[in-house]
Each structure stands twice: as C-alpha cells, then as structure tokens.
Amino acid sequence: MLDDIRRYLDATVAIAIMATLGIASGFIASGLTGDRNLAFVAAGVAFALTGAALVLRLWLATRKRAPPLDPARE
C-alpha cells in the first residue's frame, strides 16, 4: 500500500514540474512575442519535453545491468 502511495506522489510531483515549466514558458513566450497562439504552443512543447525527459530519467534509473558471465573475473 505504501508503494502505491509513493507511486501516486511521484506522479503528482512529475505533473506539477511539467505544468510549472509549461506555464512559465508560455508566459515567457507571450511576453516576448505578444502572440497567444505561440504562447500555447510553447507551453505545450515545454510540457511534452519535460515529460519526455522525466520518462527517460525513470527508464534509465530502472534499467538493471546484466550480471557478469564469470563472477571471478570482476
């Protein structure tokens, strides 16, 4: 049960990070260009790229190295 709670907490933190970076990039794009459509595109791209980076980080953290064929050699 605690493992499930931890998983939901990690997912909530990840989505909060993605939303924060997406909103910040949207405001920056809107301030620089004044175009609302470009701000929405920038926010969406930042949200998606942050999600991809977090998924990549999770995937790399969960990969396990294969054990050596001959343990005496290591």
C-alpha positions in Angstrom: 0.0 0.0 0.0 2.8 2.4 0.8 4.4 1.6 -2.5 1.2 2.7 -4.3 1.0 5.9 -2.3 4.6 6.6 -3.2 3.9 6.0 -6.9 1.0 8.4 -6.9 3.0 11.0 -5.0 5.9 10.7 -7.6 3.4 11.1 -10.5 1.8 14.1 -8.9 5.2 15.8 -8.4 6.2 15.0 -12.0 3.0 16.5 -13.4 3.5 19.6 -11.2 7.0 20.0 -12.5 5.7 19.6 -16.1 2.9 22.1 -15.6 5.2 24.7 -13.9 7.7 24.6 -16.7 5.0 24.7 -19.3 3.2 27.7 -17.7 6.5 29.5 -17.2 7.5 29.0 -20.9 4.0 30.1 -22.0 4.3 33.3 -20.0 7.8 34.0 -21.4 6.7 33.4 -25.0 3.7 35.6 -24.5 5.8 38.4 -23.0 8.4 38.2 -25.8 6.0 37.9 -28.7 2.6 39.0 -27.6 1.1 36.1 -29.6 -1.4 34.0 -27.6 -1.2 31.1 -30.0 2.6 30.9 -29.8 2.3 31.0 -26.0 0.0 28.0 -26.0 2.3 26.1 -28.4 5.4 27.0 -26.3 3.6 25.8 -23.2 2.6 22.5 -24.8 6.0 21.8 -26.2 7.7 22.6 -22.8 5.1 20.3 -21.1 5.8 17.5 -23.5 9.6 17.8 -23.5 9.6 17.9 -19.7 7.5 14.8 -19.6 9.8 13.0 -22.1 12.9 14.0 -20.0 11.3 12.6 -16.8 10.2 9.4 -18.5 13.8 9.0 -19.9 15.2 9.6 -16.5 12.8 7.0 -15.0 13.7 4.5 -17.7 17.4 4.9 -17.1 17.0 4.6 -13.4 15.1 1.3 -13.6 17.4 -0.4 -16.0 19.4 -3.1 -14.4 22.8 -4.2 -15.6 23.2 -7.8 -16.7 25.2 -9.9 -14.2 28.7 -10.8 -15.4 29.1 -14.2 -17.1 32.1 -15.1 -15.0 31.9 -13.5 -11.5 35.6 -14.4 -10.8 36.8 -12.0 -13.5 35.3 -8.9 -11.9 
